[in-house]
């Protein structure tokens, strides 16, 4: 069974096999990487990345933060 993940930034969707996800499928979302800021983590420009919503941060893991306003 697959779960479509929506990108809030682009309106794109990506189908992901539920067997590949740990936890509830609604905890996941997809984003498209723009630019080269993630290349040190081996994530190239224009890649689609599946992310899991997290409440606690763990050293050594890669996270996505959204900054609104400014």
C-alpha positions as CSV (number, residue, x, y, z in Angstrom):
1,X,0.0,0.0,0.0
2,X,1.2,3.5,-0.8
3,X,0.7,6.9,0.8
4,X,0.8,10.1,-1.3
5,X,2.9,12.8,0.4
6,X,2.1,16.4,-0.5
7,X,4.6,19.1,-0.7
8,X,3.2,22.3,0.8
9,X,5.7,24.5,-1.1
10,X,5.1,23.2,-4.7
11,X,1.8,21.3,-4.6
12,X,3.6,18.2,-5.9
13,X,2.9,14.8,-4.5
14,X,5.0,11.7,-4.2
15,X,3.8,8.1,-3.5
16,X,5.7,6.3,-0.8
17,X,5.3,2.6,0.2
18,X,3.9,2.4,3.7
19,X,6.4,-0.4,4.5
20,X,9.2,2.2,4.2
21,X,7.8,4.5,6.9
22,X,8.2,4.0,10.6
23,X,5.4,5.4,12.7
24,X,2.1,6.9,11.5
25,X,2.1,7.9,7.8
26,X,0.6,11.4,8.7
27,X,3.9,12.2,10.4
28,X,5.7,12.4,7.1
29,X,5.9,15.0,4.3
30,X,8.0,15.6,1.2
31,X,10.0,18.7,0.2
32,X,12.0,19.6,-2.8
33,X,15.5,20.8,-2.1
34,X,16.5,24.1,-3.8
35,X,20.1,25.2,-4.0
36,X,23.3,23.6,-2.7
37,X,23.0,24.1,1.1
38,X,22.4,20.4,1.7
39,X,25.2,19.0,-0.5
40,X,27.4,18.2,2.6
41,X,24.6,15.9,3.7
42,X,24.7,14.3,0.2
43,X,21.4,15.8,-0.7
44,X,21.7,17.4,-4.2
45,X,19.8,20.4,-5.6
46,X,16.3,19.5,-6.9
47,X,16.2,16.3,-4.8
48,X,12.8,15.3,-3.2
49,X,13.3,14.5,0.5
50,X,10.8,12.6,2.7
51,X,10.9,14.0,6.2
52,X,9.3,12.9,9.5
53,X,7.8,15.5,11.9
54,X,9.9,15.3,15.1
55,X,9.3,16.8,18.5
56,X,12.8,16.2,19.9
57,X,16.1,16.9,18.2
58,X,18.9,14.3,18.2
59,X,22.5,15.3,17.6
60,X,23.8,14.0,14.2
61,X,20.4,13.9,12.5
62,X,19.4,16.2,9.6
63,X,16.4,18.4,10.2
64,X,14.4,20.9,8.1
65,X,13.3,24.2,9.7
66,X,10.9,26.7,8.2
67,X,11.4,30.3,9.1
68,X,8.4,32.6,8.4
69,X,8.5,36.3,8.5
70,X,11.6,38.2,9.0
